[in-house]
Amino acid sequence: MGSIYHVVSVEDDGGIFDLIEATLRSLPVKCHHARTGQEALRVIPEIKPDVVVLDIGLPDIRGWEVLDLLNAMDEHPDVLVLSALVEGGRPLTRGKAIIDKVMTKPFIPAELRHNVSELLGLG
């Protein structure tokens, strides 16, 4: 049996999380949901995910603060920013943030599946 990868989706919209989870169902992943930035700051170090799908516009703290935590981790996960807060396919950047992939909302599910698969090294 192959490996199961862990993906944390930091997304305040439950409907979008459900779409992300359904989109990734064909991959060997377990999706975890953090609804707020504070929840993400708590669960990401516990789960140690392989990939984080990160919205920048969160209701409590900005996604940039979550990104700061990820970048400070010894072995940080790959980060796919999935947000409406992008310009021309690039996120509104801050500092030397490490971002592996960027997608805009609304998103094409097949593109999300492809990008997460690529980050996991699945092809």
ZIGISUL-V375866 format. One record per backbone hydrogen bond with DSSP energy under -1.0 kcal/mol. CO is the residue of the C=O (numbers start at 1). NH is the residue of the N-H. If there is no record, write none. Layout:
CO/NH ; CO/NH
This chain:
5/30 ; 6/50 ; 6/51 ; 7/32 ; 8/53 ; 9/11 ; 9/34 ; 10/55 ; 13/17 ; 14/18 ; 15/19 ; 16/20 ; 17/21 ; 18/22 ; 19/23 ; 20/24 ; 24/27 ; 27/29 ; 28/5 ; 30/7 ; 32/9 ; 34/11 ; 36/40 ; 37/41 ; 38/42 ; 39/43 ; 40/44 ; 43/47 ; 44/48 ; 50/78 ; 51/8 ; 52/80 ; 53/10 ; 54/82 ; 56/58 ; 56/63 ; 62/65 ; 63/67 ; 64/68 ; 65/69 ; 66/70 ; 67/71 ; 68/72 ; 78/52 ; 79/100 ; 79/101 ; 80/54 ; 81/103 ; 84/86 ; 85/92 ; 87/90 ; 90/87 ; 94/97 ; 101/81 ; 103/83 ; 108/112 ; 109/113 ; 110/114 ; 111/115 ; 112/116 ; 113/117 ; 114/118 ; 115/119 ; 116/120 ; 117/122 ; 118/121
